[in-house]
């Protein structure tokens, strides 16, 4: 089973020109967000990202950006803790900023 979070809101970004293909992001990502293609890491499915930040912290070449602890990760964790549906305030109705 694959984990999918809120659609099209993850802050994950890949700068392919900085990627050296070391594969560290593939090793540390708990949700298999990345794969190797043409000797470089690429994002397989951004909606799998829970924004934990492991990939960015382990990328020695700064090829990955993610705002750790915002958006989906926070929404999913709070949903689990409270038994409610995830809500990352992207609707704009709450006055919060979008993920």
C-alpha positions in Angstrom: 0.0 0.0 0.0 1.3 3.4 -0.9 0.9 6.5 1.4 -0.6 9.5 -0.3 -1.3 12.7 1.5 -3.1 15.8 0.4 -2.8 16.3 -3.3 -0.5 18.9 -4.9 0.5 20.6 -1.6 3.9 19.1 -0.7 6.7 21.7 -0.6 9.3 19.2 -2.0 11.5 20.6 -4.9 14.4 18.9 -6.7 17.2 20.9 -8.4 18.3 18.2 -10.9 21.3 20.3 -12.0 22.8 19.9 -8.5 22.1 16.2 -8.2 25.1 14.0 -8.4 23.2 10.7 -8.3 24.6 9.6 -4.9 21.2 8.0 -4.0 21.2 9.1 -0.4 17.7 10.5 -0.8 16.4 7.1 -1.9 18.0 5.5 1.1 16.5 7.9 3.7 13.0 8.6 2.3 10.4 6.6 4.2 7.8 6.7 1.4 9.8 6.0 -1.7 9.3 9.5 -3.2 12.5 9.3 -5.3 13.9 7.0 -8.0 17.1 7.0 -10.1 16.8 7.9 -13.7 19.7 8.6 -16.0 22.1 8.5 -13.0 20.2 11.2 -11.1 17.5 11.2 -8.5 14.1 12.3 -9.6 10.8 12.7 -7.8 8.6 9.7 -8.5 5.4 11.0 -6.8 5.4 14.3 -4.9 2.1 13.4 -3.2 3.9 10.6 -1.3 6.0 13.2 0.5 5.2 13.7 4.2 7.7 16.6 4.4 9.9 15.0 7.1 13.0 16.6 5.7 15.2 13.5 5.7 16.1 13.8 2.0 17.1 17.5 2.2 19.1 17.0 5.4 21.0 14.1 3.8 21.7 15.7 0.4 25.3 17.0 0.6 24.8 18.9 -2.7 21.6 20.9 -1.7 19.7 19.5 -4.6 16.5 19.0 -2.6 14.4 21.6 -0.8 11.4 20.8 1.5 9.9 22.9 4.2 10.1 20.4 7.0 7.2 20.3 9.5 4.7 22.3 7.4 1.8 21.4 5.2 0.9 17.7 4.8 3.2 16.2 7.5 1.7 18.4 10.2 -1.8 17.9 8.9 -1.5 14.1 8.7 0.1 13.8 12.2 -2.6 16.1 13.8 -5.3 14.1 12.0 -3.9 10.8 13.4 -3.6 12.3 16.9 -7.1 13.8 16.9 -8.9 11.3 14.8 -9.9 13.9 12.3 -9.5 14.5 8.6 -6.1 16.1 7.7 -6.3 19.9 7.1 -3.3 21.9 6.2 -5.2 25.2 5.7 -4.6 25.4 2.0 -8.2 26.3 1.3 -7.6 29.9 2.3 -10.7 29.8 4.5 -8.8 29.9 7.8 -6.6 32.9 7.0 -3.5 30.7 7.1 -1.0 30.7 4.3 -1.0 28.0 1.7 1.5 25.1 2.0 
